[in-house]
Amino acid sequence: MGVRTGRVSTGVTTGLAAGLAAVGLLEALATVVGVLVTGMPFVAARESFLLTNATVGTVCALCGGLIASRRPRRPLGWLLLGVAVAQTATAAVTPWLVRATLAGDPTAITATATVYSAAWPWAVGLFLPLALLVFPDAHLPARPVLALLLANGVLQVLTFSADPYPLATIPGFAPGQVPPAWSLIAIPGLDTSLLGVATNVLLAATYLAGVVVLVLRYRHGDERTRRQVLWPLLAAAGTVVVIGATRTIWSIAAPGTGFPVISTMFVALIPVAITIAVLRHRLLDIRLLWSRAVTYVVLTASLVATYVAVVELVTRLLGPADGLASSVAATVVVAAAFDPVRVRLQRLVDALLYGDRADPVRAVSSVTAQLADGAERPADVLPAVCQALKLPWAALVEDGELVAESGVRPPGVETLPLRHAGRMVGELRVGVRSGQERLDPSDRAVLELMALPIGVALHAEALATAVRRSRQEIVGAREEERRRLRRDLHDGLASVLTGVAFQADTVVTLSDGRVAELGESIRTGVTGALADVRRLINGLHPTALHELGLVEAVRRHAQRLAREDLTFAVGGTVGDLPAAVEVAAYRIVVEALTNVARHAGATHVEVAIRCGDGELLVDVRDDGAGDATAWDPGVGLRSMLERAEELGGRVRAAPSLDGGRVEAWLPLGAR
């Protein structure tokens, strides 16, 4: 039942999306029919925003229908469908409003003016701001924000419905030239000047909030979100530039005649960009589009400004009669500056979007500097690789296994071999930027240069790992051999010498004279040899470890160091340990406890020994009169560090305001 209900629900939402899109398209068709039937002049269709409303509404119907049918649970598609229905409704009644106004038919004027003024403000005042706030896939904003946007939509409708001359932008439709077109919902006596200012300020604030939300989502979003946000931002920026440029040029060329309304049709680019961002954000490399767009917009504006400035300067110097001279001078300056400015500007923009791929030396230097200064392993340079080329992901692979990665892996990945002395030592895998099917040749050229030092570093790390593993095996084998020798000496030679000593005692007891003296001499020599053997046995492997185990041996040593003003607490449980690890841990703890007893001035020491995550962990803390200054590395501290390093472990020993602490981590794999 659940599956069937889900299918029915999906079918209903798809049908509803198609229905709303069809309404918008039918309204657009009705607009075309109305223009043809009424014989509406092109200038009237242009200056009344009919072309803009019809174009934006049609595009939103198509785009909103696609998004709502593919992503029915997200509000974005439905909001674009709302824009479509509202915009095209105004466009559909515009020809009939023009005809009724020219004919002076009050009934037709009122009916068409009501739809004209009440439909499109919802698109501008509610649906579009909401679309910005929910893009690309966020939920609807909080209820207070929704209530504010809804109230603003109502205020927009009331403001425009109170205007008796909604077609005043058309030549011949100014106040006094045609009868007023009052809407049915117009409020008599409403002060539209104050209300218009208030609602426009609120409208501007909602759009600004939408832009701020987009910027924040770009800054804090993942790579996919950033690619999506760049699409509507590029469309919005392009629309603002086109409309702003046409208004500026028009105000200079034909002041007092308004501005070309036709430029507002570029608003239709925004729903197209939104649709691409939601459904096909990898269609093109949006960063490349941004790079070229920003470069040529800034370049064009700079050259136009330079041209105007040179013309003005030459005209002032030579007089207005020399217009040709000023034009020629400006053209020469612009032609001379065009290519150098373009190259430098393109390089700057590309650096912001693609990193240092245009400067391979700088890109490789960032990696080699990290290897030389701060990177402990080749994997540590992966963030620098991503940053240098603005790549979404990079990883190191060795022997077919992923060693390390940085960033978020995209669908497209390319591999570069890492070689040393002609031998394959690993792979560098990088993610392809969103919108690209493969890496750009310049990207690959830079990465191939980066692969050289990374391959050398990876080979060096492999050699260091092999040396470290070999040393650990040697140390482990040495301690195991010492343990075996200790056992053999204890069970063999020491037992024999003990027996000889007993026999010498017997000889001394049962004889006298010269024989007794000889027996005494034998007993003394055997006792000395036995003491030497026992010292040798303890040196090979501490006797306490052999007899008591690590934790109890440490506890016994602590008891020997205890005084009235110094107490110890030893805790922990460990199982069977490798000989090398057991001896190193014991020697480190003994050295740490000895240092505390001699130098720390402590009253209490705590020792914790435990196994975890393939390591033996040793922690020695004391409450001595510590300070924040580092300990001088003496013989004891160096001895602890060396014992840990032999096994591939590490030791951290430092003072604090609460006392001192020695921590050791010894890998249990050292056998």
Residue pairs with C-beta under 8 A, 6 or more apart in sequence:
10 72
13 68
13 69
13 72
14 69
14 72
16 68
17 64
17 65
17 68
17 69
17 72
17 77
17 78
17 81
18 65
18 69
20 61
20 64
20 65
20 68
20 78
20 81
20 84
20 85
21 61
21 62
21 64
21 65
21 68
21 81
21 84
22 61
23 61
23 84
23 85
24 57
24 58
24 60
24 61
24 64
24 81
24 84
24 85
24 87
24 88
25 58
25 61
25 62
25 88
27 57
27 85
27 88
27 89
27 91
27 92
28 54
28 57
28 58
28 61
28 88
28 91
28 92
30 92
31 50
31 54
31 88
31 91
31 92
31 94
31 95
32 54
34 40
34 92
34 93
34 94
34 95
34 96
35 45
35 50
35 95
37 95
38 95
38 96
38 98
38 99
40 50
40 94
40 95
40 98
40 99
43 170
43 171
44 50
44 98
44 170
45 51
45 94
45 95
46 261
46 262
47 169
47 170
47 171
47 258
47 261
48 94
48 98
48 167
48 169
48 170
49 94
49 169
49 261
49 264
50 91
50 94
50 95
51 261
51 262
51 265
52 261
52 262
52 264
52 265
52 267
53 87
53 88
53 90
53 91
53 94
53 120
54 87
54 88
54 91
55 265
55 268
56 83
56 87
56 123
56 265
56 267
56 268
56 271
57 83
57 84
57 85
57 86
57 87
57 88
57 89
57 91
58 84
58 88
59 268
59 271
59 272
60 80
60 81
60 83
60 84
60 87
60 268
60 271
61 81
61 84
61 85
61 88
63 77
63 80
63 271
63 272
63 274
63 275
64 77
64 78
64 79
64 80
64 81
64 82
64 83
64 84
64 271
65 77
65 81
66 77
66 275
66 279
67 74
67 76
67 77
67 80
67 274
67 275
67 278
67 279
68 77
68 78
68 80
68 81
69 77
70 77
70 278
70 279
71 77
71 137
71 278
71 279
74 134
74 137
74 278
75 130
75 134
75 139
75 140
76 131
76 134
76 135
76 136
76 137
76 274
76 278
79 127
79 128
79 130
79 131
79 134
80 127
80 131
80 271
80 274
82 122
82 123
82 126
82 127
83 123
83 127
83 128
83 131
83 271
85 119
86 119
86 120
86 121
86 122
86 123
86 127
87 119
87 120
87 123
89 115
89 119
89 120
90 115
90 116
90 119
90 120
93 112
93 115
93 116
93 119
94 116
96 108
96 112
97 109
97 112
97 113
97 116
97 166
97 167
97 181
98 167
98 170
98 173
99 108
100 108
100 109
100 112
100 181
101 109
101 167
101 173
101 178
101 179
101 181
102 178
104 179
106 179
109 179
109 181
109 182
110 181
110 182
110 183
110 184
111 184
112 181
113 166
113 181
113 182
113 183
114 161
114 183
114 184
114 185
116 166
116 181
116 183
117 157
117 160
117 161
117 163
117 166
117 183
117 185
118 157
118 160
118 161
118 183
118 185
121 153
121 156
121 157
121 159
121 160
122 153
122 156
122 157
124 156
124 203
125 149
125 152
125 153
125 155
125 156
125 157
125 199
125 203
126 149
126 150
126 152
126 153
128 207
129 149
129 152
129 203
129 206
129 207
129 209
129 210
130 140
130 141
130 146
130 149
131 210
131 274
132 207
132 210
132 211
132 213
132 214
132 232
133 140
133 141
133 145
133 209
133 210
133 213
134 140
134 141
135 214
135 228
135 229
135 232
135 274
135 277
136 217
136 225
136 228
136 229
136 277
136 278
137 278
138 217
140 146
148 202
148 206
149 206
152 199
152 202
152 203
152 206
155 195
155 198
155 199
155 202
156 199
156 203
157 185
158 185
158 187
158 190
158 195
159 192
159 195
159 196
159 199
160 166
161 183
161 185
161 186
161 187
162 183
162 186
162 187
162 190
162 192
162 195
163 192
164 175
164 180
164 181
164 182
164 186
165 173
165 174
165 175
165 178
165 180
165 181
166 181
167 173
167 178
167 181
168 174
168 175
169 258
169 261
172 178
211 236
214 229
214 232
214 233
217 225
217 229
218 225
218 226
218 229
218 230
218 233
221 229
222 408
223 392
223 407
223 408
223 410
223 434
224 281
224 408
224 434
227 277
227 281
227 282
227 286
227 434
227 435
228 277
228 278
228 281
229 277
230 277
230 286
230 287
230 290
231 273
231 274
231 276
231 277
231 281
231 286
232 270
232 273
232 274
232 277
234 273
234 286
234 289
234 290
234 293
235 269
235 270
235 272
235 273
235 274
236 270
236 273
237 293
238 266
238 269
238 293
239 266
239 267
239 269
239 270
241 297
242 263
242 266
243 263
243 264
243 266
246 259
246 260
246 263
247 259
247 263
250 257
250 258
250 259
250 260
251 259
276 283
281 434
281 435
282 411
282 434
282 435
283 435
284 435
285 433
285 434
285 435
285 436
286 434
286 435
287 353
287 354
287 390
287 433
287 435
288 353
288 435
290 349
290 353
291 346
291 349
291 350
291 353
291 354
294 349
295 342
295 345
295 346
295 349
298 345
299 338
299 341
299 342
299 345
302 341
303 334
303 337
303 338
303 341
306 330
306 333
306 334
306 337
307 330
307 331
307 333
307 334
308 330
310 326
310 329
310 330
310 333
310 334
311 326
311 327
311 329
311 330
312 326
313 326
314 322
314 325
314 326
314 329
314 330
315 322
315 323
315 326
318 325
318 326
347 358
350 357
350 358
351 358
351 359
353 390
354 389
354 390
354 443
355 363
355 387
355 388
355 389
355 390
355 391
356 362
356 363
356 366
356 388
356 389
356 446
357 363
357 388
357 389
357 440
357 442
357 443
357 446
358 442
360 445
360 446
360 449
362 388
363 388
363 389
363 446
363 449
363 450
364 446
364 449
364 450
364 453
366 384
366 387
366 388
367 381
367 384
367 385
367 388
367 450
367 453
367 454
368 453
370 380
370 381
370 384
371 378
371 381
371 453
371 454
371 457
374 380
375 381
375 457
377 404
377 461
378 396
378 454
378 457
378 458
378 461
379 396
379 403
379 404
381 454
381 457
382 394
382 395
382 396
382 404
382 405
382 406
382 407
383 406
383 407
385 391
385 394
385 406
385 428
385 430
385 447
385 450
386 392
386 393
386 394
386 406
386 407
388 446
388 450
389 430
389 443
389 446
389 447
390 433
391 407
391 430
391 431
391 433
391 443
392 407
392 408
392 409
392 410
392 431
392 433
392 434
393 405
393 406
393 407
393 408
393 409
393 410
393 413
393 430
393 431
394 405
394 406
394 407
394 428
394 429
394 430
394 431
395 402
395 403
395 404
395 405
395 406
395 409
395 428
395 429
395 430
396 402
396 403
396 404
396 405
396 418
396 426
396 427
396 428
396 429
396 454
396 458
397 403
397 415
397 426
397 427
397 428
397 429
398 425
398 426
398 427
398 458
398 462
399 426
403 426
407 431
408 431
409 431
410 431
410 432
410 433
410 434
412 431
412 432
412 436
412 437
412 438
413 429
413 430
413 431
413 432
414 429
414 430
414 432
414 438
414 439
414 444
415 427
415 428
415 429
416 427
416 428
416 429
416 430
416 444
416 447
416 448
416 451
417 424
417 426
417 427
417 428
417 451
418 424
418 425
418 426
418 427
418 428
418 451
418 454
418 455
418 458
419 425
419 451
419 455
420 455
420 456
420 458
420 459
421 459
425 455
425 458
425 459
425 462
426 455
426 458
428 447
428 450
428 451
428 454
430 439
430 447
432 438
432 439
439 447
468 648
469 648
471 646
471 648
472 580
472 646
472 647
472 648
472 667
472 669
472 670
473 671
475 580
475 646
475 647
475 670
476 578
476 579
476 580
476 647
476 670
476 671
478 580
479 541
479 578
479 579
479 580
479 582
479 583
480 578
480 579
480 580
480 671
482 540
482 541
482 579
483 540
483 541
483 546
483 579
485 540
486 537
486 540
486 541
486 546
489 533
489 536
489 537
489 540
490 537
493 533
494 530
494 533
494 534
494 537
497 526
497 529
497 530
497 533
498 530
500 522
500 526
501 523
501 526
501 527
501 530
504 519
504 520
504 522
504 523
504 526
505 519
505 523
507 515
507 516
507 518
507 519
507 522
508 516
508 519
508 520
508 523
511 519
534 543
537 543
541 579
541 583
542 553
542 583
542 586
544 552
544 553
544 556
544 557
544 586
545 553
545 582
545 583
545 586
547 553
548 556
549 574
550 574
550 577
550 582
550 585
550 586
550 609
551 570
551 571
551 572
551 573
551 574
551 609
553 586
554 570
554 586
554 589
554 590
554 593
554 607
554 609
555 568
555 570
557 589
557 590
557 593
558 568
558 570
558 593
558 605
558 607
559 568
561 568
561 593
561 594
561 597
562 568
563 597
565 603
566 596
566 597
566 602
566 603
566 604
566 605
567 603
567 604
567 605
568 593
568 604
568 605
568 606
568 607
569 604
569 605
569 606
569 607
570 607
570 609
571 606
571 607
571 608
571 609
572 607
572 608
572 609
572 610
573 610
574 609
574 610
574 611
574 616
575 611
577 585
577 616
577 668
578 668
578 670
578 671
579 671
580 646
580 647
580 670
580 671
581 616
581 647
581 666
581 667
581 668
581 670
584 643
584 644
584 646
584 647
584 649
584 666
585 609
585 616
585 618
585 664
585 666
587 639
587 640
587 643
588 618
588 640
588 643
588 644
588 651
588 662
588 664
589 607
589 609
589 618
589 620
591 636
591 639
591 640
592 620
592 640
592 653
592 662
593 605
593 607
593 620
594 636
595 636
595 637
596 602
596 605
596 620
596 622
596 624
596 660
600 622
600 624
600 625
600 626
600 659
600 660
601 624
601 625
602 622
602 623
602 624
602 659
602 660
603 623
604 622
604 623
605 620
605 621
605 622
605 623
606 619
606 620
606 621
606 622
607 618
607 619
607 620
608 617
608 618
608 619
609 616
609 617
609 618
609 619
610 616
610 617
611 617
611 668
614 667
614 668
614 669
615 649
615 665
615 666
615 667
615 668
616 664
616 665
616 666
616 667
616 668
617 663
617 664
617 665
618 662
618 663
618 664
618 665
618 666
619 661
619 662
619 663
620 661
620 662
620 663
621 659
621 660
621 661
622 659
622 660
622 661
623 658
623 659
624 659
624 660
625 659
626 655
626 656
626 657
626 658
626 659
626 660
627 655
627 657
628 655
628 656
628 657
629 655
630 654
630 655
631 637
631 653
631 654
631 655
631 660
633 641
637 653
640 651
640 653
640 662
640 664
641 651
644 650
644 651
644 664
644 665
644 666
647 666
647 667
647 670
648 667
648 670
649 664
649 665
649 666
649 667
649 670
650 664
650 665
651 662
651 663
651 664
651 665
652 661
652 662
652 663
652 664
653 660
653 661
653 662
653 663
654 660
654 661
655 661
